[in-house]
C-alpha cells in the first residue's frame, strides 16, 4: 500500500523530507516555529468552519449568536476559545518565526521568495485578525475596528476611499459587518491558502538547510554513513559471533570435514 | 537561462493577444470590482450618504446646564444594505417594515464657554425668534467621536477644570470642542446644521464641519459615525 501510494504520488518521500528535515544543530527547536504556525493556521481553519455553524453575520444577531456559542452550544467555549487564543498565538509565533528567519539569515539567496511570500502571509493574517475582531459586534471589537478604519482614513490621497470601502458606506452599520464577514471568512482565507502552498513548495525546493542538490547530497551521504555504520556493526557482531562459532562449530566442522576425508 | 518563449511573437500576435486580453480582462475585472466598490462609488464619487438627511430631535435646550456639557444619544436612521423602501411603504404594518436601522450617535451639548446667555435664562413655553436665533448661535453641538481615531470622548474634571478627554490616546478638547492637546489634528466635529424650534427643542441634521487635514491631501472627516 505504501509502495502503491509512493509510486503514484511520491507522498512517502515528501513526508519523509518534511518529517526528517535536517536542521542546524544549534537552536534546532527554533526551526519548528514554521510548523507551529502552520498548525495554528490549520486550527483556525477548522475551528472557524465550526463557528460558522452558529454565527449569524447581521448587526441584530451577531452578538447573540456569539453568546449562544459561548453559553448554549456544547463545547462552544472550547471551539471559540481555541479560535480566539490560536489567533493571538498565531501572530506571536509568526513574529518568532520571522525573527528566527532573520537572525539565521534564512532569507538570503536563493530563499528571497520564501521571505516575500512569508511577508504576504503575515499581512493576510493581520487582515484576518483585524476583520475577525469586528465580527463579535461588541463594544470592544466595534471601537477597535472604528480606530482601525480611522487609521486607514489617514492614508494620503485615498484615505476617504479606504475608509468608505471598509465601512461599505459612510457610517459603520450592517454593511460594515457584512463586508468584514466576507473578507474574514472567504476572501482572506482563500488568499492565504495558495500562499501557504507556495511557501511550503519553496521550502521543499530549497530545504531548511541547503538547496535541493545539497540536500540530496547530504541525504545520500547520510544514508551512506548509516549503511557503513550498519555494516560495521554487522561485521563487529559477525566477528564476535564468528569468534565463538569458530571456537566451537568451526572446529567441529573442520573435524567433521577432516573426519569426512578420513 | 530559462527560455520562456520559443516562437517569436509577431506584431499581429501581439496586437491580437493584446486586444483580446484587454477585452477579456475588462469583462472579468470590471463587474466584480464595481460590485465590491459600489459603496465607495456611491459615497465618495457621487456624494450620497447612507444616513437620513431628515431633521432629528436632540432634546430641549433648557436641559443644557451652565458650566458643563450633557450628553444625549440621537439615532440617525440609516439605509445601508437592509430594507427596500418600496416594499416597506407597500406593507407598512409588517414587522420587517417597522424595523428601523440607525446609527446611534452621542452628542455633547453645552453653551458657548459654558455660559448660558441672559436672555435664555428660565425659558418656558414658546421661544421668540430672537431667543431661538441666540440659542442656535450659542450652543455647542459636538459629536462625541474623537477627531483623532474615532474613540468616544468624555467630560472629565481635572484640578477643577473640565475638559473632553479621549480614552484611547489622550486627545484633549475644551468645552467648545476646541483642540487643547494630544494627537488629534483638529477640534471636535460639530453639527453645523441646527434648528431650535418654538417648543424649545433642538433639531439637527447629520452633517459635520469638514476641515482640510494635510493641505491638498486629506480632509478630516468623521468617517465612521
Interface residues (C-beta under 8 A of the other chain):
Chain A: X59 X143 X146 X147 X149 X150 X151 X153 X154 X156 X157 X159 X160 X161 X163 X164 X165 X167 X168 X169 X170 X171 X172 X173 X174 X175 X178
Chain B: X36 X37 X39 X40 X42 X43 X44 X49 X50 X51 X76 X78 X80 X81 X82 X101 X103 X145 X148 X149 X150 X151 X152 X168 X213 X214 X217 X218 X219 X221 X223 X224 X225
